[in-house]
Amino acid sequence: MAASQLYTKFARVWIPDPEEVWKSAELLKDYKPGDKVLLLHLEEGKDLEYRLDPKTKELPHLRNPDILVGENDLTALSYLHEPAVLHNLRVRFIDSKLIYTYCGIVLVAINPYEQLPIYGEDIINAYSGQNMGDMDPHIFAVAEEAYKQMARDERNQSIIVSGESGAGKTVSAKYAMRYFATVSGSASEANVEEKVLASNPIMESIGNAKTTRNDNSSRFGKYIEIGFDKRYRIIGANMRTYLLEKSRVVFQAEEERNYHIFYQLCASAKLPEFKMLRLGNADHFHYTKQGGSPVIEGIDDAKEMAHTRQACTLLGISENYQMGIFRILAGILHLGNVGFTSRDSDSCTIPPKHEPLSIFCDLMGVDYEEMCHWLCHRKLATATETYIKPISKLQATNARDALAKHIYAKLFNWIVDHVNQALHSAVKQHSFIGVLDIYGFETFEINSFEQFCINYANEKLQQQFNLHVFKLEQEEYMKEQIPWTLIDFYDNQPCINLIESKLGILDLLDEECKMPKGTDDTWAQKLYNTHLNKCALFEKPRLSNKAFIIQHFADKVEYQCEGFLEKNKDTVYEEQIKVLKSSKFKMLPELFQDDEKAISPTSATSSGRTPLTRIPAKPTKGRPGQTAKEHKKTVGHQFRNSLHLLMETLNATTPHYVRCIKPNDFKFPFTFDEKRAVQQLRACGVLETIRISAAGFPSRWTYQEFFSRYRVLMKQKDVLSDRKQTCKNVLENLIPDKDKYQFGKTKIFFRAGQVAYLEKLRADKLRAACIRIQKTIRGWLQRKKYLRMRKAAITVQRYVRGYQARCYAKFLRRTKAATIIQKYWRMYVVHRKYKSKRAATIVLQSYLRGYLARNRYRKILRDHKAVIIQKWVRGWLARTYYKRSLHAIIYLQCCLRRMIAKRELKKLKIEARSVERYKKLHIGMENKIMQLQRKVDEQNKDYKCLMEKLTHLEGIYNSETEKLRSDLERLQLSEEEAKIAAGRVLSLQEEVAKLRKDLEQTRSEKKSIEERADRYKQETEQVVSTLKEENTLLKQEKEALNHLIVEQAKEMTETMEKKLVEETKQLELDLNDERLRYQNLLNEFSRLEERYDDLKEEMTLMLNVPKPGHKRTDSTHSSNESEYTFSTEIAETEDIPLRTEEPSEKKVPLDMSLFLKLQKRVTELEQEKQVMQDELDRKEEQVLRSKAKEEERPQIRGAELEYESLKRQELESENKKLKNELNELRKALSEKSAPEVTAPGAPAYRVLMEQLTSVSEELDVRKEEVLILRSQLVSQKEAIQPKNTMTDATVLLEDVQKMKDKGEIAQAYIGLKETNRLLESQLQSQKRSHENEAEALRGEIQNLKEENNRQQQLLAQNLQLPPEARIEASLQHEITRLTNENLDLMEQLEKQDKTVRKLKKQLKVFAKKIGELEVGQMENISPGQIIDEPIRPVNIPRKEKDFQGMLEYKKEDEQKLVKNLILELKPRGVAVNLIPGLPAYILFMCVRHADYLNDDQKVRSLLTSTINSIKKVLKKRGDDFETVSFWLSNTCRFLHCLKQYSGEEGFMKHNTSRQNEHCLTNFDLAEYRQVLSDLAIQIYQQLVRVLENILQPMIVSGMLEHETIQGVSGVKPTGLRKRTSSIADEGTYTLDSILRQLSSFHSVMCQHGMDPELIKQVAKQMFYIVGAITLNNLLLRKDMCSWSKGMQIRYNVSQLEEWLRDKNLMNSGAKETLEPLIQAAQLLQVKKKTDDDAEAICSMCNALTTAQIVKVLNLYTPVNEFEERVSVSFIRTIQMRLRDRKDSPQLLMDAKHIFPVTFPFNPSSLALETIQIPASLGLGFIARV
């Protein structure tokens, strides 16, 4: 491709920049060959003339298209160079917050200096099983690739993690190990994976320290081999360490710290177990205070110490050994505080009784004087003698520090050895994965021996890396059959030779260390003499003779020779070591044992475990006498050997590379320093990988991907059926230079820049198409706009012209109307004038005529009134005269009549005095007296008769007289009160007179008051008016307040409703959480159960070796006494005595489940006892009340009761009579009489039989009447209330008067007496019965009280016992109580059995009598009659047997039943050919028969065998969906049957009357229902797991990768890590595959007769799995977050919703589970620019968490250049708006979440008696009952 074609106007390039390393610019004009200057426009807005190098004439690097920026793999970039790599990393790190990026086979990890939520277990599960290119870059993807390749290729793997200090190497290695531990699990119950992870905190505490670059810098290298068995489960681990930085123990630079363990010890010094260490603050010790920064922000050293100790305990390091480690570490700290005082220049001393040294000696268990001596002296040995020489203060200080370093190094190695021993496994290791956490390339201002070794190791690793990358490239080209051309790459073998070859730097260093007077200067001179000017990679600094420069692969490094020899020798005085070896502290000599094996703190010697051997950091002894050479092997030699061993290990494995980058030196989160990043990219080999890739064909496309992406560049005629040939034809036309691409077998390989060129052509083609589309659309829009405007103009014109016409017509109408108005107005004016004149004339006439008439009328009126006055005056005068005359006449008459009367009176007085007058008066009186005498005699006779009759009533009258007397007294009292009242009336009259006077006064006062009232009224009216005004204002305020109150009430109701809804939702969530927790516990229980079974099988296989003659038991056999045996309360109570009678050879351990059941039963019995106590108290109160009523009950009852009792006696006598007649008739029939009389056909026989039938019918009628009368008597007896016997006197008098004439008084009296006696006897009997009942109840109360006291005493005694004894005592007591109850029940059962036997005997006797009677009747028939009667053949129909819906089987056939019905049943045949749930119905019918027989053992055995067998089937075929679905359906149906026929009212209301007859009668199986419910939950969870396993491989491919709408999304360029193709090849899953699978699931469940509600729950769970897995993959795949992919997802979701509608499952809640996925798809499609867009997104995405929304926005990647990326500011706006949202910080959805399942009651309408058992089931031994 010519440069002129690429470097055109507007092309973007990268130019070097001293600050930003690389800066972007844009060409302002095309480049032409020969130009020396490029005109550029910078992004800052400035123009620049960029001069080309006249020698090389290299053009600046081209910039990749924006569509390629932010790629997951750097090799996917079209232009592969340093600025492109740097820019891509920066965009991903800063804009997208992505810290991982692939670079071919290398994972580049940038330290974010911030905790990210991307390492949880949900992320691990998401990456588990995925291909490395299918997900976004992650350390878990590298770990998964290594794990997968280990299992697939049977080859060991290595993960090499390198980088600078602070780049995050240790964290990356830790997460890789965590991934292996989580995914693989352990092969044993020893939790090896936890131990592997527990080694991290230990190694970090003793090997990590704070540096200026990193707070947790690893100061040693380590290679951890994680071992796996043949099933690829972790069995153990082994650790190798390299080059511990010992100098840090005694020296730390500014702002740095010593190893963490020292500060953890100081922070925990106040613990009681650490007081003996006599520690203090870290500032008190010389070895921990030099850096001046003893505290790390955000780190609590005390807590870290607790974690370290916990990890040691987990690894099996005992407390004694832990305290020994801490003791040695504390001794090192105290040793650092030992000070020296100089005697002279060559000697020094330690102050006497020096406290730090004495503490050190106490802790180490050594002699103070001896240690004090050898710290200040050394021993020199010559050939003949040895000398003890004092040393100077400086030498003593160096010797002290050397001793401290040596002790720490030995302790470090000891800990590593014991960690390895703890991680070692006895199981043979099949393969391993190694994780290498080693220091990266280092260069500082002063570089010493440590940096030299580190860079030497990195040179070796870089060489291995280059060879591996080169090898992979070569393999790829050979696989695709592409011509292989040698790629030149940097080979650092010369640098390695310079260091490690013969006479290399290390050899010269070791040689100089052996020289007696060798120094750093002499060694430097040897280096100059050997390598200077002979090796191009070795240089000498200009201004120094004590340094040298090596040209490493990453950069030049200048090393200072000072200290090289000392560090290489690692000299420690032998005498000091001997003192430590002689220590009394046993652990200390172990550190210095090289030949003897150290004692393991983790295992005993008898365990047989051999500890792992580790390459020792120090050499072993050569000979016992060779003590002088014990420490002579140099550090450099050791490091070289261990490095060679490491390289051999790595070369024997498949390596995986992780390069950690430190983005800045200030530990700022998400801050990218380009300079520092470029330095590390050059040093870690990433750019070398890019260079090797760029030298070949870095861009690779499959033919299908290329065709899909660049289909727009092809014409229709170019498209052939062969995709490969189509691509070849197109490429030949697009790229003429054939060297720029190569065709492989499956891929097209492009050189660097060609994909960018193709993208440019594609973008130009799309741009041209867009322009054409825009042109057409704009023309169409303009045309449409013109037509709309023209139409609008015509409409306006039409309306204007119409308006004008209407205005003219209106003018004409107004003119005509005005003329008419004028005419009528003029007429109206004239007419009105005429009418006014006429009216005035008439008024004048009327007034005149009225005046004349009124004058005439007044004259007539005066005359009439004068006549009336005269009439009245004359009449008054006449009446006055008449009254005077009449009065005088009457007075005269009175005087005259008075005088005449006086005279008559005088005469009468005289006559009265004479006797004759008396005689005249008494004439006829004698006759009258005689008549009266006779009447008196008659009356006396009647009186005597009446007196005789009334003598019997005197008693009654006495009571009446008493009552009358009382009434009389009451009347007398009332009379006195009346007298008093009369006196009061007089006084009241006087008061009335007074009141009248007062009334007159009040009237006068009233007038004055009324006057005042008028004045007051006026005043009040004024006040009222003002108050009314105020009232109106108040009313207005009131209305406003009422309105406000109403609004507030509405708001309050709304808020209350919202709160209620929220609380309801919360309660539902809590309920679901509780259900979920319970079901999770069930799931865990089933898992442990399976684990227990597996272990039991393994134990049986290990322990039970098959012997000759040993027979295997049937696999289908299940013990009734298994751990799954459950029983009802009745079964428990009846089974306990049997268990107690069995001899127990050994004590059975306590069964907690049994104890809990018994405890529950005790509480229930106590509650029942309390209820019975309350009932008894209530009964006692009722008895007392009834007694009181009985005492008040009257002695006299009505005559109706006597009549009813007499009638009852009569009926009973008649009944006896009829019985006697019936017996006589039977006797007559049974006697032997003449055959002709007693023959069945004889008339007498017929008559007798008719009488017998009629008598029996009458007897039945009489019996019913007797029963009715007795019931009426009882009801009336109870209904009669106590009445007053003394009735009203007037009523009795009336009755007496009525009975006088009838003469019935005596008879009534006698009847009353008899009635009283009868009632008295009944009352006495009832009283006795009540007393007996009360006595019995008192006895029961007393028994219950005694039982309660006994229970309380036992409870008090149990509380005093310890817990174990308390449990045993309570169990013993409960067993004895249940035993007693059981014995009582057995006695009752025996009594019932006796009764049954007695009744059976009577039945047999009756049957025998009836048989004899029938035989006798047959004998009476003559033979002739038998012969004469013709015998007709009778067709006897078989009566249909009435089945009761039960199945009977024998006890020994139970195993056969379970085997045929459960274990060997094939669900497919049953589901298709038979009714759904048939096994459940059969099992329930068997349970019904066992219940009918009252056989609890049979019920318990059958239910237990059923449950165990179902579990066995599911364990055996648990991965078959049909099997699990079938048994879930049958288990639920069995559970519903147990509920439906339980006899409980809540379940029986759904049954028919026939079904209610089939209810269980003897046993309550509620506990078994709970067990079956738990079993159904476990089966449901297993069904969900099977669903998930089947659906999971389909979901990502069908929902995300497959293009359901073809052509919407194009494939972007990919790098070396190829993703799964989104083009549907053969064998890939599509959305139709998912829908077909869902339909298959649904049809299977429907065939099995699963409950519709349960099918809805399964559908909801399936859709949740689909949505969760799809969303999780979307959140972890950057290439899937685009606008077109959002459209694909929404279309796929719509297809799923259509499936729900088709299956009538829209109300199942399944659609709601897809809501997060729908919102994520909408989020990919909505606008993402303005604040309004942010507000819309926040309101729309309510089902997504904040982390998920931000993640999708960060991952959003345009597929085409016309799409725009989401700006960082927009994402921050979203975060600000969502900061108050309280949601989970978890990024991924829990795809393993299972919704809590419920089993709503679903009764069956199927009648049990109609169920037929097919012969195909092999259940012929079962009989229908």
Salt bridges, closest charged atoms under 4 A:
ASP17 OD1 - LYS23 NZ 3.44
GLU43 OE2 - ARG63 NH1 3.03
GLU44 OE2 - LYS23 NZ 2.89
ASP47 OD1 - HIS41 ND1 2.70
ASP66 OD1 - ARG12 NH2 2.86
GLU71 OE2 - LYS1612 NZ 2.81
GLU82 OE2 - ARG682 NH2 2.99
ASP136 OD1 - ARG1619 NH2 3.45
ASP153 OD1 - ARG152 NE 3.33
GLU154 OE1 - HIS430 NE2 3.30
GLU164 OE1 - ARG213 NH1 3.28
GLU164 OE1 - ARG676 NH2 2.53
GLU189 OE2 - ARG1091 NH2 2.69
GLU204 OE2 - LYS174 NZ 3.02
ASP215 OD1 - LYS667 NZ 2.71
GLU225 OE2 - ARG240 NH2 2.97
ASP229 OD2 - ARG233 NE 3.78
GLU245 OE1 - ARG219 NE 2.46
GLU245 OE1 - ARG248 NE 3.28
GLU256 OE1 - ARG248 NH2 2.99
GLU273 OE2 - ARG309 NH1 2.81
ASP301 OD2 - ARG257 NH1 3.42
GLU319 OE1 - ARG309 NH2 3.67
GLU355 OE2 - ARG278 NH2 3.89
ASP401 OD1 - ARG400 NH2 3.11
ASP417 OD1 - ARG614 NE 3.03
ASP437 OD2 - LYS222 NZ 2.99
GLU450 OE1 - LYS567 NZ 3.16
GLU459 OE2 - HIS552 ND1 2.87
GLU473 OE1 - ARG700 NH2 2.97
GLU476 OE2 - LYS747 NZ 3.03
GLU500 OE2 - LYS460 NZ 3.42
GLU500 OE1 - HIS644 NE2 3.42
ASP507 OD1 - ARG640 NH1 3.47
GLU512 OE1 - LYS526 NZ 2.75
ASP521 OD1 - LYS546 NZ 3.78
GLU539 OE2 - LYS556 NZ 3.15
ASP570 OD2 - LYS246 NZ 2.08
ASP570 OD2 - LYS618 NZ 2.65
GLU574 OE2 - LYS578 NZ 3.75
ASP594 OD1 - LYS410 NZ 3.46
GLU630 OE2 - LYS581 NZ 3.37
ASP665 OD1 - LYS662 NZ 3.97
ASP665 OD1 - ARG676 NE 2.83
GLU674 OE2 - ARG90 NE 3.13
GLU688 OE2 - ARG691 NH2 3.18
GLU705 OE1 - LYS1618 NZ 3.64
ASP739 OD2 - ARG751 NE 3.63
GLU759 OE1 - ARG709 NH2 3.02
ASP764 OD2 - LYS760 NZ 3.44
ASP764 OD1 - ARG767 NH1 2.90
ASP967 OD1 - ARG970 NH2 2.64
GLU1010 OE2 - LYS1006 NZ 3.89
GLU1047 OE2 - HIS1043 NE2 2.67
GLU1074 OE2 - ARG1077 NH2 2.45
GLU1084 OE2 - ARG1087 NH2 2.42
GLU1089 OE2 - LYS1511 NZ 3.53
ASP1093 OD2 - LYS1515 NZ 3.79
ASP1094 OD1 - LYS1515 NZ 3.57
GLU1097 OE2 - LYS1515 NZ 3.85
GLU1129 OE1 - ARG1161 NH1 3.27
ASP1135 OD2 - ARG1139 NE 2.93
GLU1164 OE1 - ARG1161 NH1 3.64
GLU1175 OE1 - ARG1178 NH2 1.94
GLU1190 OE2 - ARG1193 NH1 2.78
GLU1212 OE2 - ARG1208 NH1 3.14
GLU1212 OE2 - ARG1270 NH2 3.18
GLU1214 OE1 - ARG1262 NH2 3.42
GLU1258 OE2 - ARG1262 NH2 3.93
GLU1265 OE1 - ARG1262 NH1 3.47
ASP1288 OD1 - LYS963 NZ 3.85
GLU1335 OE1 - ARG1338 NH1 3.31
GLU1347 OE1 - ARG1350 NH2 1.80
GLU1368 OE2 - LYS1147 NZ 2.92
GLU1374 OE2 - ARG1377 NH2 2.26
GLU1381 OE2 - ARG1377 NH1 2.53
ASP1442 OD1 - ARG1554 NH2 3.40
GLU1448 OE1 - HIS1489 NE2 3.97
GLU1454 OE1 - LYS1451 NZ 3.64
GLU1464 OE2 - LYS1459 NZ 3.57
GLU1522 OE2 - ARG1468 NH2 3.18
GLU1544 OE2 - ARG1569 NH2 3.03
GLU1557 OE1 - ARG1554 NH1 2.92
GLU1588 OE2 - LYS1792 NZ 3.29
GLU1601 OE2 - ARG1677 NH1 2.71
ASP1651 OD1 - ARG1533 NH2 3.60
ASP1651 OD2 - HIS1536 NE2 2.66
GLU1653 OE2 - LYS1656 NZ 3.81
ASP1679 OD2 - ARG1619 NE 3.37
ASP1679 OD2 - ARG1677 NH2 3.77
GLU1697 OE1 - ARG1701 NH2 3.86
GLU1698 OE1 - ARG1701 NH1 3.29
GLU1735 OE1 - ARG1777 NH1 2.44
GLU1761 OE1 - ARG767 NH2 3.72
GLU1764 OE1 - LYS1729 NZ 3.37
GLU1809 OE2 - ARG1554 NE 3.51
GLU1809 OE1 - HIS1558 NE2 3.47
